[in-house]
């Protein structure tokens, strides 16, 4: 019997349908390529509470600007000024806020970044400020850290090549200079940056006032400074300072010529205040 063309087409369609229906849904699922597993979800880091303070140092600090808030705003008594070696040129300090530094939330960090410095060589910079003297005794300290020129923390040399810190008699003609030393029991590390403390006790009176002097070395990199402080045992400052159970006698020496020049340059600069911004005008 011959099939008509319509009948043949119908049978072909039914055969194709039968073949399609012969593969179950389970078999299709098994033949499908495996899907990639979703990546694991990493929970966000938890918050960590830290202690903060309204000021960066003791409330009886004899330094007027331990938080470096006057940098770029005021020059003269109490403000930190900086000079390249020999006081031949002014050096412009920079500051940054870093709550992980020893200054915490209460003050800024001073950045000593000499022009054209490399990781191996830099120009020496002298940073200083004046303070009221007295009969003493005095205790001085400052925290310091070091970076390479890219701003990455590096080890702080303890041989004096990176930084020297001194307290000096306020008169340029006097020889009174007292060097602070690194306290080996006082270091702080946060976010990969290590801070060391320079400390020293000065028993000699400073009747002519004093200068807090920091000098960077010439072996490269940048220096960070935080929470400079000078306190006195004199009752006239208003309240007692912390216990002196551990003493760090500062080594006495004569002033270097470059230090005398820096003190003279500081005294010679006339005071300058940045005028306050004008009050905003109210528009009806």
Steps between C-alpha positions, in 0.01 A plus 500: 500500500635837412485773761390840401736791552285636785503168680879467466557848639273426794686180584838679484381769741367239743836318490691813581267576788546148632875535496479830690271353759732207549753714709381566853549826687733322743721383214516851357603633842779243520627588154512877578847647584561548874450850633778673696456526875443859623805650676490498880372818658756666728335685788607864543757566774352591833542846647759553772458759771808704589569756768517865399600825669407862447867606510808319379720552809490594867273795588803666666718479189723807479505479118229722356432291190559128562233415242668705221177693440689828445713363216436719196281735705721679747869569551670634808497398863354153559467396138724236343732633231746303288819581308736313276845439647669823608169694509573627149154415365159452654352153476123466465364238734208281399254334736258212486233356729555141608296370793730196517800717592596578862317832458175307458198715421640801684758633257670481164824333396780716357661372180862589426542432128809680366499603135664252259548243776571139405491189713877536553565874515321815612564853623507543877212702645484675839156531656454710815258683724539716809347450845496670838781392728530499875673324786409150381569216504359430155400185317495500119386246246385456141395201290663436162464264205670470163380439142664457166431767240194305385348543846539135600611428859861388548709408803610791716881516547604517864852629435399867480538521122129561439410742779638690798274672753623763746383756753703821500534814703305783341801729461698444178820594686467241775648153468215309665384210281356168619452200273206263532548127439279222365314320776545128418191412704265731307398406148163493327408317182182559299421416137859390444648828628723495808538807721790551742509742793782747563509600868719695737496668842672837548581605855664833410285818521416674173465855620514646146227273370578208275487351154384155399724407205470205261761438230458241227797318351626497141460130424173512309134434553233699682441553872165506683471679837214478749406626847804713598486587869689686772369498856638653819481409867432861593166545671433822308391301195180412684518130578745218550643309206524124474721302735875509441556145615726444197754767418676557167773756575564707189865523398634856532721653231582828329282632219615444146546804273209389280275488808599851604419621149160332510414663835608842372298452181194401703531808721554728200182404315222746581177348625239438232138410548268380227196732502168343578262440212234771455162428650242388244249765394135429552282556195134582547 
